[in-house]
Structures are given as structure tokens and as C-alpha cells.
Amino acid sequence: MASGYPTLWFISCSHIHHVWWTGSKWGTSDDTALSGAAAPQFDSSLMGYVFGGDESIWYFTPDYHIHKMWWTGSSYSTEDVTADAGVPAGITWSPLVGNANGSQATVFYIASTGGGQAYEVYWNGSKWLNYNIGLVGAPPNPYPSLNFPKMAAGVF
């Protein structure tokens, strides 16, 4: 994938699909099928960024665990970040927000336990750690009867 060009991920039929511009044409792939990653929850939030030179996409699975899927430039890798960090599962409609800075990748979300406890999960260079930010309240489902596709986009 060409650096500096737009890229987009979206969920369709329980798979994460990837669309990108090469500079001369659009490319597409079914990243869930290519990576063997766990299927996303149909209404999952998506978040993507570049970390350590790898394009990463973050999402919730049906058990509301946060999963990370990334392309290293030659192959896909996947990880259950919730299990690795030892944090509770997310709540339905929780956003995924995060960034990468140097050797630290960070994601924030709202947990399904504790009535809306927000968590920060971060990579310290050797393992996933977590910090319970505290009670922020569970976000209401703004569209309970609608199924909107979720997307993550950016320029990488």
C-alpha cells in the first residue's frame, strides 16, 4: 500500500474489508479472510492507525473483546488485546479511540462492567497494560433499531 494515500476499512457480512488508493487505482481486500482474524461484531466500532510502521485496525468481536489486526508489510497478525491486557469486555456501542506515539500504542473504551468504567489499554514496548480511568457512564445506543456500518479511515 502506498504511503500517504487514503485508506478505509468497513464491516460487511461479518468481515472487515479494506479499500485503498494506490495513486493510480483503487485496491480492495477482505482482511478478515486474509488474516484469519476473529470476525467483528456487526455493530462494532473500528479504529485504525499506523504503529511501528504497521497498519493496525482495532474492533470488537461478538464477545466485545477488543481485537487488533495488522499488516506488517508482508503478512497479517492478529491479537485479542482484551485477553492480553486482562481487562473486561467492552459495552455495546462503546467507541474505540486511540493513537500511537513512538513505541506506545493506546486504545480507550468503555467496559461492560462497573456501570460505565472507561479503560485505557496501552502497549509499553513489551506487553499490554491497562489503567481504569473511572466511571464515565455507559453511552446510550443512539440508534437502537438501525444497523449502520462502521468505518475507520485515514491517510497512512
N, C-alpha and C positions, 0 to 999 in steps of 0.2 A: 504494500500500500504506500502510495506516495505521501511523503510528509507535507503538511501544510494544506492539504486538500480536505474538503468536507467529508465526514463520515457519519453514519446514522445506524442505530440498532433499533429494532422494534420486535414485539412479540406477536406471533400469529400461529395459530394451531399448536400451541404449547411448545413452540420453538423460538429461539432468538435468531432473528435474521439480521444481516449486516448489508448495508448499501454504502458504497464509497465512490468517489470521483477520482480517477487516475490522472487527470489532467487532459485526457482526450476522450474518455468514455466512462460509463458507469459500470461498476462491478457489483456483484451480489453473491452472497453465500448464506447457507443455513449453518450458523456457527454451533448450534446445539448438536446437530447431526455430525459435523466435522470433529467436534471436540469430545463427544461422548459425555458431555456435561449433563447434570440433572436438569430436568425440564423446569421451566419457570412457572410460577403461579400465574394464571391467566390475567390477573389484575395487578401484577407486580410492578412496583416502581423499578426503573432502570437508571443506572448511573454509569458513566464511563469517563475514563481519563487515561493519560499515559503515565506509567510509573516505571522507572528504571529502564526506559526505552521500550517497554512492552505496552500494548494497548489493552486495557482492562475494562471489562464490563461487569457490573455488580447487579444482582437481582435477588428476589425472594423465590424460593421453591414452595410447593403446596404446604409444606410443614412450617413455612415462614422462617426458614433458616436463610441467612444471607450467604449467597454463593458468589464466588469470583471466578470468572473465566477470562483467560488472557492469551494473546497471541505473542509468541516470543520472537517472531520473525521467521521461524522455521517449523514450529509446532504449537499446538494448543495445550494449555494446562488448566486444571480446574481445582477448586478447593471449597470446602464447606467452612467458611470463616466463622460462623456462629459456633460450630462444634470446636474448632481450633482455638477460639478465644474464650470459650466457656461462658458465653452469655445466653440469656433467654431469647427465644424466638421473637420475631417482630409481630406487631399488631397489624391487622388488616388495614390497608390504606396508609401505612407508615411511609413517609418519604425516605429515600436514601440520599444522603447529602455527604459529600466528602471532597478530598483533594489529595494531592501528592506533593510533597515538599522534600527534596533531597532523598534521603533513604527512608522516609516515613510516609506511609500511605494511611489515610484516615477515612472512616465512614461513620456517620451519625445516623441513628434510627430510634424509633420508639418501640419499646418492648411490650410483649403481651402480658407481662406480669407486673404487679405493683401499681396498677391504675394509671399507667402512662409514664413510666420511668424512661428517660432518654439515656441512651448509651453512646459512648464514643469507643470505637474499636480501632486500634491502630497497630501497625507493623513497626517494631522498633529496630529492625535490621536483622533480627534473628528469630522472632516469634511474635504471634498476635497477643496483644494485651488489651485490657478494657478498663473503662472508667465509667461508673454510674454517675451521670450528671445530676440526676434527681428528677423529681416529679414535674412534668410539664403538661400533663393531661393528655388523654388519648384524643387524637384528631377525629372529628366526626367524618363519616363517609358522606361526601358532598353530593354524590350521585348514586344512591343505593340501588336503583333499578336499572342503571345504564352500565354497559361494559365498554369503556373507552380503551383503545390501545395505548400502551405506554411506550415512550420513546426516549432514547438518550442520543444526543447529537453533539458534535463538536468539530473542531479543526485540530487534527493531530499531525 
